[in-house]
Amino acid sequence: MHHPQEVISLWNWKAALLSVFLRGPIFLAASFRLGFHAAASALVTESVFCGATAGFYGAIVQSFRMAQPPWLTLVFLTIVLPAIFQSLEYLLHWLQGTPHLRLAEFVSIGVSGISALFNLYVMRRNTLLVGREAASFKSDIHRLPRLVFSFIMALPRRWLGRGKAGQSRCTV
């Protein structure tokens, strides 16, 4: 708190931007049946909250991406941290009066789990990083299609390789 510029420099704007584009439509769609005003309110609420928190979440993932042991890092980044952020998100939308909140939060929880795994996966491959380690956003965007495919195929590859020796370590 004595050095706010350091806190701001930790904020991962790449993770925040992609998260807003991914999560905003969930709340927009869940609220749209109640009219434009309800949908716009839910979208703005989610965009502001998600933009702020996803940037800090991305900063945490970036700083923990090579932490050991990998299984504990995975638990912390994909269960503990998202549970905290999801609780705050639910409270904010509940206070805002977002309609169909349970449905939106259910979908949001699923997206959060997958997003947490994906962020860890790509950041371990030096993508979506900010600061000294960062490549350009354009470079990251160009790498994303290949990384999305690789991420989707990681679990089947892991299952198929389970019989091989030396496959016991966490590779997310």
LINPEQUI-V332218 format. One record per run of one state. SS is the DSSP state (h for helix, s for strand, l for the rest). FROM is the first residue (numbers start at 1). TO is the last residue. Records with the same first field share a line. If there is no record, write none. Layout:
# LINPEQUI-V332218
SS=FROM-TO, FROM-TO
This chain:
# LINPEQUI-V332218
l=1-3, 11-12, 35-35, 65-69, 97-100, 124-130, 134-136, 161-172
h=4-10, 13-34, 36-64, 70-96, 101-123, 131-133, 137-160
